[in-house]
Amino acid sequence: MKNSKTFLAIIPARGGSKRLPRKNILDLDGKPLIAYTIEAALKSKYIDNVIVTSDDSEILKIAEKNKVNTILRPDSLSSDTASTFDAVEHTIMNSCIEYDYIVLLQPTSPLRTAIHIDEAIELLEKKGADSVVSVCEMEHSPLWSNKLDNTLSLEGFLKDEVINKRSQDLETYFRLNGALYICKRERLLNEKSFFFKNNIFAYKMSVETSIDIDNKIDFEMATFFKRALKHEKI
C-alpha cells in the first residue's frame, strides 16, 4: 500500500513453452526462474498481495513454497492463443479483495527487482498516473532498420537524413521491456489492455536488467548478468 492505494501483483506462468520448454521453472543460478519474480514482489514496500496464476501443478507448488497465493488457471486460459490479459482478468475476478492497482510481473524478467517495482510505483504516484510501464533504451536505433522484399534490394532502405550519421548522433529510442506493468484496476478491466492511451508514463530500466527470457540464448544471457550483478545494486 502507498498512501491508501492498494497494489496486487499478478505473476502469470504457464507450464508450456515452445521455444524454451518449462522455462518458468528452469534453474537459473540455483533457483527456479519464477522464484526471482516472486521474491521481488514479496520484497516490495508497496505490494499488498502476490498471486501466481498457472495451469501447472509444479509451478503452483513452487509459488506455495515461496508463501504466495495461487490460482489454478483453467485450460481455456492456458493455450498458446490465450492472452495474458485473459489470465490476469481471471485472477482479478477470483480475488476476494478489490485492489486499486494491478502490477503485472512476467516471470521471464528475472533481473527486475523490488527496487524497480517500488520506484515505478513511486513514479505512478508522482505523476498521478493511471499506468506505468517499464522500458529500456534500444540496443540499436530503429532508424537503421527497414523491411526487405524478395529482391534483397537496399535502395531506399535508409532515409537520406540517416545516411553517414554516427550511431551516437542519432536520437535515443526506447522499447517496452515486458518487465513491469502497473495499471489502475478499473481502467484495465474496461480497456482490456495493459497499455492505456493516456495518463501513462514510462519507467526506465537498464538494458542489462531488461532481459526477457524467450529462448535458450536469452536464458544464458540472464544467467551471465544475474551472476555478474549478484553483488551490485541493480
C-alpha positions as CSV (number, residue, x, y, z in Angstrom):
1,M,0.0,0.0,0.0
2,K,1.1,3.5,-0.8
3,N,-0.9,6.5,0.5
4,S,-4.0,4.4,0.9
5,K,-3.7,2.9,-2.6
6,T,-3.5,-0.9,-2.7
7,F,-1.5,-3.0,-5.1
8,L,-2.0,-6.6,-6.3
9,A,0.9,-8.2,-8.1
10,I,-0.1,-10.9,-10.5
11,I,2.5,-13.3,-11.9
12,P,1.2,-15.3,-14.9
13,A,3.2,-18.5,-15.5
14,R,2.0,-21.2,-18.0
15,G,3.6,-24.6,-17.8
16,G,4.1,-24.9,-21.6
17,S,6.6,-23.0,-23.7
18,K,7.6,-23.9,-27.3
19,R,10.9,-22.1,-27.7
20,L,12.3,-23.0,-24.3
21,P,10.4,-25.9,-22.7
22,R,9.4,-25.5,-19.0
23,K,11.3,-22.2,-18.9
24,N,9.4,-20.8,-15.9
25,I,10.9,-23.4,-13.6
26,L,14.3,-23.8,-15.2
27,D,17.2,-23.5,-12.8
28,L,18.7,-20.0,-13.1
29,D,21.8,-19.7,-10.9
30,G,20.4,-22.0,-8.2
31,K,16.7,-21.1,-8.3
32,P,13.7,-21.7,-10.5
33,L,13.2,-18.8,-12.9
34,I,9.9,-17.8,-11.4
35,A,11.3,-17.6,-7.9
36,Y,13.2,-14.3,-8.8
37,T,9.9,-12.6,-9.7
38,I,8.1,-13.9,-6.6
39,E,11.0,-12.7,-4.4
40,A,11.0,-9.3,-6.0
41,A,7.2,-8.9,-5.4
42,L,7.5,-10.0,-1.8
43,K,10.3,-7.6,-1.0
44,S,8.4,-4.6,-2.4
45,K,7.5,-2.0,0.1
46,Y,4.1,-1.3,-1.5
47,I,2.8,-4.6,-2.9
48,D,-0.2,-5.8,-0.7
49,N,-0.7,-9.2,-2.2
50,V,1.0,-11.6,-4.7
51,I,-0.8,-14.2,-6.7
52,V,0.7,-16.7,-9.1
53,T,-1.7,-17.9,-11.8
54,S,-0.8,-21.1,-13.6
55,D,-2.1,-24.3,-15.2
56,D,0.9,-26.2,-14.0
57,S,1.0,-28.0,-10.6
58,E,4.8,-27.8,-10.3
59,I,4.7,-24.0,-10.8
60,L,1.9,-23.7,-8.2
61,K,3.9,-25.8,-5.7
62,I,7.0,-23.5,-6.1
63,A,4.7,-20.5,-5.6
64,E,3.2,-22.0,-2.4
65,K,6.7,-22.9,-1.1
66,N,7.6,-19.2,-1.5
67,K,4.5,-18.4,0.5
68,V,2.4,-16.5,-2.1
69,N,-1.2,-17.1,-3.1
70,T,-2.0,-19.2,-6.2
71,I,-4.9,-19.6,-8.6
72,L,-5.2,-22.7,-10.9
73,R,-5.8,-21.4,-14.3
74,P,-8.4,-23.2,-16.4
75,D,-7.3,-25.0,-19.6
76,S,-9.2,-22.4,-21.7
77,L,-6.8,-19.8,-20.5
78,S,-3.6,-21.9,-20.8
79,S,-3.3,-22.4,-24.6
80,D,-0.8,-20.6,-26.9
81,T,-3.7,-18.4,-28.1
82,A,-4.8,-17.3,-24.7
83,S,-3.8,-13.8,-23.8
84,T,-2.0,-12.5,-20.7
85,F,-5.0,-10.2,-20.1
86,D,-7.4,-13.1,-20.0
87,A,-5.3,-14.8,-17.3
88,V,-5.0,-11.5,-15.3
89,E,-8.7,-10.8,-15.6
90,H,-9.5,-14.3,-14.4
91,T,-7.2,-13.7,-11.4
92,I,-8.8,-10.4,-10.6
93,M,-12.3,-11.8,-10.7
94,N,-11.3,-14.6,-8.4
95,S,-9.7,-12.3,-5.8
96,C,-11.7,-11.6,-2.7
97,I,-10.4,-8.0,-2.4
98,E,-10.7,-5.2,-5.0
99,Y,-7.3,-3.6,-5.3
100,D,-6.7,-0.1,-6.7
101,Y,-3.8,-1.1,-9.0
102,I,-2.7,-4.3,-10.7
103,V,1.0,-4.9,-11.1
104,L,1.8,-7.4,-13.8
105,L,5.1,-9.1,-13.3
106,Q,6.2,-11.6,-16.0
107,P,8.4,-14.4,-14.6
108,T,10.6,-14.2,-17.7
109,S,12.2,-11.0,-16.4
110,P,14.4,-12.3,-13.5
111,L,16.6,-9.2,-13.2
112,R,13.7,-6.9,-12.3
113,T,13.9,-6.3,-8.6
114,A,11.9,-4.9,-5.7
115,I,13.7,-1.7,-6.2
116,H,12.4,-1.4,-9.7
117,I,8.9,-2.2,-8.6
118,D,8.9,0.4,-5.8
119,E,10.5,3.1,-8.0
120,A,7.8,2.5,-10.6
121,I,5.0,2.8,-8.0
122,E,6.6,6.0,-6.7
123,L,6.7,7.3,-10.2
124,L,3.0,6.4,-10.6
125,E,2.1,8.5,-7.6
126,K,4.4,11.4,-8.5
127,K,2.8,11.6,-12.0
128,G,-0.8,10.9,-10.8
129,A,-0.8,8.3,-13.5
130,D,-3.3,5.5,-14.3
131,S,-0.4,3.4,-15.6
132,V,3.3,3.0,-15.6
133,V,5.1,0.6,-18.0
134,S,8.8,-0.3,-17.9
135,V,11.0,0.5,-20.9
136,C,14.7,0.4,-21.7
137,E,16.9,2.0,-24.3
138,M,17.1,0.2,-27.6
139,E,20.3,-1.6,-28.3
140,H,20.2,-0.4,-32.0
141,S,18.5,2.6,-33.5
142,P,15.3,1.7,-35.5
143,L,16.4,4.5,-37.9
144,W,18.9,2.0,-39.2
145,S,16.3,-0.7,-39.9
146,N,13.6,-1.3,-42.5
147,K,11.8,-4.1,-44.3
148,L,13.3,-6.1,-47.1
149,D,11.5,-7.6,-50.1
150,N,12.4,-10.8,-52.0
151,T,14.9,-9.0,-54.2
152,L,17.0,-8.0,-51.1
153,S,17.5,-4.6,-52.6
154,L,18.7,-1.9,-50.2
155,E,17.5,1.0,-52.4
156,G,15.6,3.4,-50.1
157,F,16.4,1.2,-47.1
158,L,17.7,4.2,-45.1
159,K,16.3,7.7,-45.1
160,D,18.7,10.4,-46.5
161,E,19.0,12.2,-43.2
162,V,20.3,9.0,-41.5
163,I,22.9,8.0,-44.1
164,N,26.5,8.7,-42.9
165,K,25.4,9.6,-39.4
166,R,27.2,8.1,-36.5
167,S,25.2,6.0,-34.0
168,Q,25.8,8.5,-31.2
169,D,24.4,11.3,-33.4
170,L,21.0,9.5,-33.7
171,E,18.1,10.1,-31.4
172,T,17.7,7.8,-28.5
173,Y,14.8,5.4,-28.8
174,F,13.2,3.2,-26.1
175,R,11.3,0.0,-26.2
176,L,8.9,-1.9,-23.9
177,N,10.9,-4.5,-22.0
178,G,8.0,-6.6,-20.6
179,A,9.3,-6.5,-17.0
180,L,6.6,-4.3,-15.3
181,Y,3.1,-3.0,-16.0
182,I,1.2,-1.1,-13.3
183,C,-2.4,-0.4,-14.2
184,K,-5.4,1.1,-12.5
185,R,-7.7,-1.8,-12.0
186,E,-10.9,-0.2,-13.2
187,R,-9.3,1.0,-16.5
188,L,-7.5,-2.3,-17.1
189,L,-10.8,-4.2,-16.9
190,N,-12.6,-1.6,-19.0
191,E,-10.0,-1.2,-21.7
192,K,-8.8,-4.9,-21.7
193,S,-5.2,-3.7,-22.4
194,F,-2.1,-3.0,-20.3
195,F,-1.2,-0.1,-22.5
196,F,-3.5,2.8,-21.9
197,K,-4.0,5.6,-24.5
198,N,-3.4,8.4,-22.0
199,N,-2.1,9.2,-18.5
200,I,0.5,6.5,-18.9
201,F,4.2,7.0,-18.2
202,A,7.5,5.2,-18.7
203,Y,9.7,3.8,-16.0
204,K,13.3,3.4,-17.4
205,M,15.3,0.3,-16.7
206,S,18.8,-0.6,-17.8
207,V,19.4,-2.9,-20.8
208,E,21.1,-5.4,-18.5
209,T,18.2,-5.7,-16.2
210,S,15.6,-5.8,-19.0
211,I,16.4,-9.3,-20.3
212,D,13.2,-11.1,-21.2
213,I,13.7,-14.8,-21.5
214,D,12.1,-16.3,-24.6
215,N,14.8,-18.7,-25.8
216,K,18.0,-20.5,-24.8
217,I,20.2,-17.6,-25.6
218,D,18.1,-15.2,-23.5
219,F,18.4,-17.7,-20.6
220,E,22.2,-17.9,-20.9
221,M,22.4,-14.1,-21.0
222,A,20.2,-13.8,-17.9
223,T,22.4,-16.3,-16.1
224,F,25.5,-14.3,-17.0
225,F,24.1,-11.0,-15.9
226,K,22.5,-12.5,-12.7
227,R,25.9,-13.7,-11.6
228,A,27.7,-10.5,-12.7
229,L,25.3,-8.3,-10.9
230,K,24.7,-10.5,-7.9
231,H,26.7,-8.2,-5.5
232,E,25.7,-5.0,-7.2
233,K,22.7,-2.8,-6.6
234,I,20.6,-3.1,-9.8
